[in-house]
Amino acid sequence: MNLAVAPKPPSPADYRQVPFDVEAEQALLGAILVNNDAFERVSGILEAEHFHEPMHQRVFEALGRVIRKGQLASPVTLRPYFALDAAMKDVGGADYLSELARFSPSVINATDYARMIFDLAQRRQLIKVGEEIVNVAYDPPIDLSPSEQIEEAEKQLYSISEKGRFGGGFKSFRQALTGAVEFAERAYKSPSHITRIIAEQAQVSGSKIRRGKIDEREMTAIIQAATELERIPFFIDDTGGLAIAQIAGRSRRLKRSGDLGLIVVDYLQLLMGSGSKRNENRVQEVTEITKGLKTLAKELSVPVIALSQLSRGVDNREDKRPVLADLRESGSIEQDADQVMFVYREAYYLETKAPSDTSPEYAEHKVKMDRISHLADVLVEKNRHGPTAKIEVAFERQYTRFHDLAREDHLPVQTR
């Protein structure tokens, strides 16, 4: 007896394809070829890996290399980059670049096309993560528990979320302060959180603000500090997972507006290298980042201050004063930096060794803590154009504030 078997329905993979838009990619590349200013509008947002077509990825990379050198990027100047490119020959050779430029849209629309390309790239990343989750769930490694797979999936999704903030960029300190004061006002009525800068300038304890325990006098001080700070040309970009190329692109745009005099990176290990090196050795990636920051400083003629993590080596020594070797992934940081400075507070480590109040050593420990609790050292361990040094400064813990130290034996003489 033969049984009739219903045909197997087609799987989604049989009729679905990953989302992409070749025309949007062509339009954006054409806009950049026609007017290189369009690259500055999108380079802080897009990277080559966001393009679906590998050939378009290579064109975008070539555009970036030429434009960052301060040269004109046009179909003519880009021809040598693609003379031996087989994929380019398949679509008409270097004439393809001319076709892109000929049918390009207005440069004003460049950001819109960049947004479309970015969103589609993010959807492709989601599909890739989703497929990996399904495949691993069907055929998991023997030693992988479901909870571990969930944790790994959460990490991947969080990574996409952090890298997927389109339109990120600098916002003025005035904008940041407006939100911070609103937070402070809510904290005045109920527990909330607020950006250390206002706490330090208003000299109101950050912990009190976080707990919503500020009184009317302190609220007034916060508002006054915010009013003064909003006049400062200070811009903040809190986009997570930025690549060094994005930092450079956004900094160039700010420089063009005439508002860039200093760049502060907080902190270096949160940056990423280019897409081509992202999967390589992390030390090589940090090398690319430090060299990129130094190149950016020279290009824009502004100082760059990059904060860095320390390795765990400090915790394993009796002497906790940091040295150059304690910089995490330190080789290129130490080599490329013109100056390297560390902040060291002896009281931080002494506090962890506090004896009980019944111990004979308690009184001596308390005397020393009272003497050094408001002090900190700035250790200049490298100075390419000058001497190394140790500078003692004052530290106000409740405000997380460092400032010049005025010793009692160095106070000016008062005159009548």
ZAMARGU-4260 file (C-alpha; in steps of 0.2 Angstrom, whole numbers, plus 5000, padded with zeros to 4 digits):
<rodrens>
0) 5000/5000/5000 | 5007/5017/4995 | 5005/5032/5005 | 5004/5049/4997 | 5016/5061/5005
5) 5012/5080/5005 | 5026/5090/4997 | 5037/5099/5009 | 5033/5117/5010 | 5047/5129/5005
10) 5058/5135/5019 | 5059/5154/5022 | 5077/5153/5016 | 5071/5147/4999 | 5062/5163/4995
15) 5069/5176/5007 | 5085/5186/5005 | 5094/5197/5017 | 5089/5215/5016 | 5100/5227/5005
20) 5098/5241/4993 | 5111/5242/4979 | 5103/5258/4972 | 5105/5267/4989 | 5123/5261/4990
25) 5126/5267/4972 | 5117/5284/4976 | 5128/5287/4991 | 5144/5283/4983 | 5140/5294/4968
30) 5136/5309/4979 | 5153/5307/4987 | 5161/5306/4970 | 5152/5322/4965 | 5155/5332/4981
35) 5168/5325/4993 | 5160/5335/5007 | 5147/5322/5007 | 5160/5310/5014 | 5162/5320/5030
40) 5143/5320/5033 | 5143/5301/5033 | 5160/5295/5038 | 5156/5297/5056 | 5141/5285/5054
45) 5145/5273/5040 | 5160/5261/5038 | 5164/5250/5023 | 5157/5235/5031 | 5139/5243/5031
50) 5138/5241/5012 | 5131/5224/5006 | 5141/5224/4990 | 5159/5219/4992 | 5164/5231/4978
55) 5155/5245/4986 | 5164/5242/5002 | 5181/5243/4992 | 5175/5259/4984 | 5170/5267/5000
60) 5187/5262/5008 | 5196/5270/4993 | 5186/5286/4994 | 5191/5287/5013 | 5209/5284/5009
65) 5210/5298/4996 | 5199/5311/5005 | 5208/5308/5022 | 5224/5313/5013 | 5217/5329/5008
70) 5216/5324/4990 | 5201/5325/4978 | 5192/5309/4976 | 5184/5308/4959 | 5182/5294/4946
75) 5198/5299/4938 | 5209/5299/4954 | 5201/5282/4960 | 5204/5273/4944 | 5222/5267/4949
80) 5214/5258/4964 | 5203/5247/4953 | 5214/5244/4938 | 5216/5226/4943 | 5199/5223/4952
85) 5190/5209/4944 | 5173/5213/4951 | 5174/5231/4944 | 5178/5224/4926 | 5162/5214/4927
90) 5152/5230/4928 | 5161/5239/4915 | 5178/5243/4923 | 5183/5260/4930 | 5169/5267/4919
95) 5157/5261/4933 | 5164/5275/4944 | 5159/5288/4931 | 5142/5280/4930 | 5140/5282/4949
100) 5144/5300/4948 | 5133/5304/4933 | 5117/5297/4941 | 5121/5303/4959 | 5107/5312/4969
105) 5109/5329/4978 | 5123/5329/4991 | 5109/5335/5003 | 5101/5318/5002 | 5118/5309/5007
110) 5113/5307/5025 | 5096/5299/5020 | 5105/5286/5010 | 5117/5283/5023 | 5103/5280/5035
115) 5095/5268/5024 | 5112/5258/5021 | 5115/5258/5040 | 5098/5252/5045 | 5099/5238/5032
120) 5116/5233/5038 | 5110/5232/5056 | 5095/5221/5050 | 5108/5209/5042 | 5117/5208/5058
125) 5101/5204/5067 | 5098/5190/5055 | 5115/5183/5057 | 5114/5183/5076 | 5097/5175/5074
130) 5103/5161/5063 | 5117/5157/5074 | 5106/5156/5089 | 5094/5144/5080 | 5109/5133/5073
135) 5117/5132/5090 | 5101/5128/5099 | 5098/5113/5086 | 5115/5107/5087 | 5124/5113/5103
140) 5141/5109/5109 | 5142/5096/5123 | 5148/5108/5136 | 5136/5123/5131 | 5122/5125/5143
145) 5106/5134/5137 | 5109/5148/5150 | 5127/5151/5143 | 5119/5152/5125 | 5107/5165/5131
150) 5121/5175/5139 | 5131/5174/5123 | 5116/5179/5113 | 5113/5194/5124 | 5131/5199/5122
155) 5129/5199/5103 | 5113/5208/5103 | 5120/5221/5115 | 5135/5223/5104 | 5123/5227/5089
160) 5113/5239/5100 | 5129/5249/5105 | 5136/5250/5088 | 5120/5253/5080 | 5116/5271/5086
165) 5114/5280/5069 | 5115/5299/5069 | 5127/5298/5084 | 5139/5313/5086 | 5144/5327/5096
170) 5130/5337/5106 | 5134/5353/5114 | 5137/5354/5133 | 5122/5366/5133 | 5111/5352/5127
175) 5119/5339/5139 | 5117/5352/5154 | 5098/5354/5150 | 5095/5336/5152 | 5106/5335/5167
180) 5097/5349/5176 | 5080/5341/5172 | 5087/5325/5180 | 5093/5336/5195 | 5076/5343/5197
185) 5068/5326/5197 | 5082/5320/5209 | 5076/5335/5220 | 5059/5327/5222 | 5063/5308/5220
190) 5079/5297/5219 | 5087/5299/5202 | 5105/5299/5193 | 5115/5313/5185 | 5133/5317/5170
195) 5150/5321/5189 | 5154/5338/5180 | 5139/5347/5188 | 5142/5339/5205 | 5160/5345/5204
200) 5157/5363/5198 | 5142/5365/5210 | 5152/5357/5225 | 5137/5346/5229 | 5140/5328/5233
205) 5137/5316/5219 | 5131/5303/5230 | 5118/5315/5238 | 5112/5319/5220 | 5110/5301/5215
210) 5100/5298/5231 | 5089/5313/5228 | 5094/5320/5245 | 5098/5338/5239 | 5091/5353/5248
215) 5085/5369/5241 | 5102/5378/5243 | 5111/5364/5234 | 5098/5364/5220 | 5101/5382/5217
220) 5120/5379/5217 | 5117/5366/5203 | 5107/5377/5192 | 5119/5391/5194 | 5134/5380/5190
225) 5124/5373/5174 | 5120/5391/5169 | 5139/5395/5169 | 5144/5379/5161 | 5132/5380/5147
230) 5143/5395/5140 | 5157/5383/5138 | 5160/5377/5120 | 5160/5359/5126 | 5153/5345/5116
235) 5150/5327/5121 | 5148/5311/5110 | 5142/5296/5120 | 5139/5284/5106 | 5146/5267/5111
240) 5158/5256/5101 | 5165/5270/5090 | 5179/5265/5078 | 5194/5277/5076 | 5188/5282/5059
245) 5172/5288/5066 | 5180/5298/5079 | 5191/5306/5065 | 5176/5309/5054 | 5166/5317/5068
250) 5181/5327/5074 | 5184/5334/5057 | 5166/5340/5055 | 5167/5349/5072 | 5184/5357/5067
255) 5176/5364/5051 | 5163/5373/5062 | 5178/5381/5071 | 5174/5374/5088 | 5187/5361/5091
260) 5202/5365/5102 | 5204/5349/5112 | 5199/5330/5110 | 5197/5319/5125 | 5194/5301/5123
265) 5186/5292/5138 | 5193/5279/5137 | 5205/5272/5124 | 5200/5253/5126 | 5182/5257/5121
270) 5187/5262/5104 | 5189/5250/5089 | 5200/5248/5074 | 5194/5247/5056 | 5183/5233/5050
275) 5198/5225/5042 | 5208/5223/5058 | 5193/5221/5070 | 5195/5202/5071 | 5214/5202/5073
280) 5225/5203/5088 | 5219/5216/5100 | 5236/5223/5103 | 5237/5227/5084 | 5220/5235/5085
285) 5225/5246/5099 | 5241/5250/5089 | 5230/5256/5075 | 5219/5266/5087 | 5234/5275/5095
290) 5242/5279/5079 | 5225/5285/5072 | 5223/5297/5087 | 5241/5304/5085 | 5238/5306/5066
295) 5221/5315/5070 | 5230/5327/5082 | 5243/5332/5069 | 5230/5334/5055 | 5218/5345/5066
300) 5232/5353/5076 | 5224/5350/5092 | 5229/5340/5107 | 5222/5323/5110 | 5220/5317/5128
305) 5216/5298/5129 | 5212/5290/5145 | 5217/5272/5147 | 5214/5257/5158 | 5228/5250/5169
310) 5232/5231/5169 | 5230/5221/5185 | 5248/5221/5188 | 5246/5236/5201 | 5235/5225/5212
315) 5249/5212/5213 | 5262/5223/5220 | 5266/5230/5237 | 5270/5247/5229 | 5254/5253/5220
320) 5261/5268/5211 | 5258/5265/5192 | 5272/5264/5180 | 5272/5263/5161 | 5271/5244/5160
325) 5255/5245/5169 | 5246/5252/5154 | 5234/5239/5147 | 5240/5234/5130 | 5253/5246/5134
330) 5266/5244/5119 | 5258/5257/5107 | 5251/5268/5120 | 5268/5271/5128 | 5277/5272/5111
335) 5264/5284/5102 | 5260/5296/5117 | 5270/5312/5119 | 5266/5312/5138 | 5260/5299/5149
340) 5252/5304/5166 | 5245/5294/5180 | 5234/5299/5195 | 5239/5290/5211 | 5230/5292/5228
345) 5239/5283/5242 | 5223/5285/5253 | 5213/5274/5241 | 5225/5259/5245 | 5228/5264/5263
350) 5209/5264/5266 | 5208/5246/5261 | 5220/5241/5274 | 5211/5250/5289 | 5213/5241/5305
355) 5199/5239/5317 | 5196/5253/5329 | 5201/5242/5343 | 5218/5238/5336 | 5234/5247/5343
360) 5238/5253/5325 | 5221/5261/5323 | 5226/5278/5330 | 5242/5279/5319 | 5232/5274/5304
365) 5219/5287/5307 | 5232/5301/5309 | 5240/5296/5292 | 5223/5295/5283 | 5218/5313/5290
370) 5235/5319/5283 | 5233/5311/5265 | 5215/5309/5262 | 5214/5326/5253 | 5230/5323/5243
375) 5234/5315/5226 | 5249/5313/5215 | 5250/5316/5196 | 5264/5306/5190 | 5272/5312/5174
380) 5280/5295/5168 | 5284/5300/5150 | 5287/5318/5143 | 5294/5318/5126 | 5299/5336/5126
385) 5303/5339/5145 | 5307/5331/5161 | 5296/5318/5171 | 5289/5324/5188 | 5278/5321/5202
390) 5265/5334/5205 | 5255/5334/5221 | 5237/5341/5220 | 5222/5342/5231 | 5207/5330/5230
395) 5190/5332/5236 | 5182/5315/5236 | 5164/5320/5238 | 5165/5330/5222 | 5177/5319/5213
400) 5187/5335/5210 | 5206/5338/5208 | 5213/5356/5210 | 5229/5365/5214 | 5236/5362/5231
405) 5238/5377/5243 | 5248/5372/5258 | 5247/5381/5274 | 5266/5384/5274 | 5265/5392/5257
410) 5250/5403/5259 | 5253/5422/5255 | 5256/5434/5269 | 5241/5444/5273 | 5244/5463/5274
415) 5233/5476/5282
</rodrens>
